[in-house]
Amino acid sequence: MTERRAIDFWFDPVCPYTWITSRWMVEVTKVRPLAIRWRVMSCPCSTSTGMTTVPRD
C-alpha cells in the first residue's frame, strides 16, 4: 500500500473559492493517497496585515 502524503490546506470558510477547492480536495483524496490537514485562515486579515508567507506551527 502506498504511504499517504500529508498536505496542509489553508482555507477561509467564508470565501467561496476556497470552499469549492476544499470540496475538490476531498474528491481528490478518494483517488490519490493524500491526508489533508485542514487549516483555517482569514483572507481579509492575511492581506490587510501584509502576510506574504504561511505561518508555521
C-alpha positions, -999 to +999 in steps of 0.1 A: +000+000+000+012+035-009+020+058+020-004+087+023+012+121+018+000+147+043-008+181+029-018+214+046-048+230+031-053+266+042-088+280+036-111+308+045-145+293+053-164+324+041-145+325+007-165+307-020-133+299-039-116+282-011-148+263-002-151+250-038-114+240-038-118+223-004-146+201-018-124+193-048-096+182-025-120+158-006-127+142-040-090+140-048-083+120-016-106+093-030-082+086-059-049+098-045-030+088-013-034+121+004-042+131+040-055+166+044-047+188+074-073+215+074-060+249+084-083+279+088-073+314+079-090+347+071-083+361+037-090+398+046-068+395+077-039+380+059-039+405+031-045+436+053-016+428+075+008+422+046+012+385+054+031+370+024+041+336+038+022+309+055+028+308+093+045+276+106+033+257+137 
